[in-house]
Amino acid sequence: MPTDKRTPGVAARIRAIAGYGLACVTIGAAVTGLVLAVVGGLDRDAPGSLPPVRETQLVRAVQHGSCELRRARGERLPPAGRRPMAAAAHPRFYDEPPPAGRLAAALRAGVIVISYRPGLAAERLAQLRTLQTAVPRGTIVTPAASRMRYEVAVAAYRRLLGCTRFTDAAIDAIRLFRGRYIGIGPDR
């Protein structure tokens, strides 16, 4: 009976491929288990948890959220030779409002500033905290320094989203507004 000299090499390759396949399946199962544990372990009713996204179009989200979009008109940049602007406020959650000049500098750098009316419910504050931590390097959350007509307002460079009531529908508008305008500014 003739022997095939390639048989031991082919068998070794098959064993190697089977070993790699088994390793991939094992790693995939471990990753899937980890993802399911994390996702399954989330408590949707925990303070700060955000509602699922219901609207994916900014204009419709604005309408459903009792909000309005505004755009600044005209260019209001400081003329050359004037003293430099203040240093930009760092993206984070603020308990006290930073100076307006620092917020303006942050807007010019492409940071989104979310302002809320003081006295906002603790659950809504927790949701704002969650919104800030979702994009920590590009979002500032601060109480409004002065009276404002909105319960929550979101500013980007030369853009404003103002919501008379902070509702779950308004959260969709905030997410979409931030997604569209984050990183936009003359200093970027």
N, C-alpha and C positions, 0 to 999 in steps of 0.2 A: 504494500500500500504506500503510495507516494505521500510525503509530508510537505506541507507548505511552510516555508521558512518565514513567511510573513505572519503567520497565525499568532505567535507569541507577541509580536509588536502590535497587531491589531487588537488583541485581547487587552493589552496594557492600555492602549488608547481608549478603548471602550470603558475600562474601569476608571480611567482618569476623568473622562467626560461624565460618567455616572456620579463620580465623587463631587465634581464641580456642580452638577445639577442638584445633587442632594444638599450641598452647602448653600446654593442659591435658594432652594425651597425653604430650608431651615431659617436663613436670614430673613427671607420674605415673610415667613410666618411670625417671626419675632417682631419685625417692624409692624406688621398688621396688628398683632396683639397689643403692642405699645400704643399705636394710634387709636385702636378701639378703647383701650383703657383710659386714655386721655380724653377722647371725645365723649365716651360714655360716662365719664366721671364728672363732666361739667354739669353744674346745677343751673339750669336756665332761669331759675327764679332767684338766684343769688343777687345781692346788692351789686349794682354796677354791670350786671349782664345786659347785653344789648339785644334788642329784638331782632329777629331775622330780617334780612333785607326784603322788602316787599316791592319796592319801585326801583327801576334801574335807569330811568330817564330823569335828568335833573329838573326839567321844566315841570313835569308831572309831579315829581316829589315835592317841589316847591308849592304847587297848588294844593296837594293833599296835606301838606304840613302846616298850612296857615302861615306861609312865609312869603317873602318877596325878595327878588333879586334886584340889586341896584349896581350901577356902574358909575364911577367918578368921571366927570367931564373935564376936559382941559388938562394940560400938563402943569403940575405945580412943583417943579423941581427947584431946589435952591440955586440961585445964580452962582457962577464961579466967583471965588474970592471970599465968600461968606465962611464963617467958621464951620468946621466939620460937624456932621450930625452926631448925635449921641450913639454910644455903643448899643448894638442890638440886644434886646432882652433874650435870654436863653430859653429855648423851648423846654417847657415843663408846666406843671400845674402850680399856679400861684394862689396863695391864700389872701394876699394883699395885692392890689393892682400895681404893676411897675409903672414908672413914669411914661407918659404918652410918647415922648420922643424916642424912648427905647423900643416901644411897641411899633412905632412907625418905621424905625430902622429894621426891625425884624420882618415887617411886611415887605420892605424893599429887598430883603435877602431871600424872599420866597417862603417865609414861614407863615402858616395859617394861625390867626388869632381868634379864639373862641371866647367871647365875653358873655357873662351871664348876670342877670339881675340878682343882687344880694337878696337872701331870703328864699332861694330856690330850695325845693324839697331835698332831703338827704339822698333819696333814691336817685333823683336826677343828677345831683352832684357826683354820685358814684358812677353814673353812666358817662358823665363828662370826663371823669378821671380815666375810665376805660377807653374812651375815644382818644384821649391824649396818649395813653400808653400804647395804643395800636400803631401810632406813627410818632414815636417820641422825639425824633430829631427834627420834625417839621411842624409841630403843633404846640401852641401856647394856649392854656386855659386860664382865665383870670376873671375875678369879679369886675363888673363895670366900675370905673372910677367915678362916674357921674350917672345921674338918672338917664335911662334910655327907654325908649318906647317898646322895645322888644324884650321878651323874657330871655331869649338867647340870640346872639348875633355872631356871625362868623365873617371875618374879614380876610381878604387876600389883597395883594397889591392892586389898587384901583377897583376892587370888587367888594360887594357886601351882600350877605344873605342874612336877612332879619326875620325872626319867627316870633309872632306875637304870643304864641303858646309853645312850650317845649313838650312836644308829644312824641310818641313812637314814630309817627309819620315824619316829624321834623328831623328825627335822627337820620332817616334815609336821605333827606335833603342835605344835611350837614356832611354825611359821608361822601355823597356825590360831588358836592361843592368842593370839599377838600381834595378829592381825587382829581378834579379838573384843574384846580388853580394852585396846588402846592408846587413850590419851586419856581413860580413865575414872579419876576420882579426885575427892576433895572440893574440891581447889583448882582444878579446871577449870571 
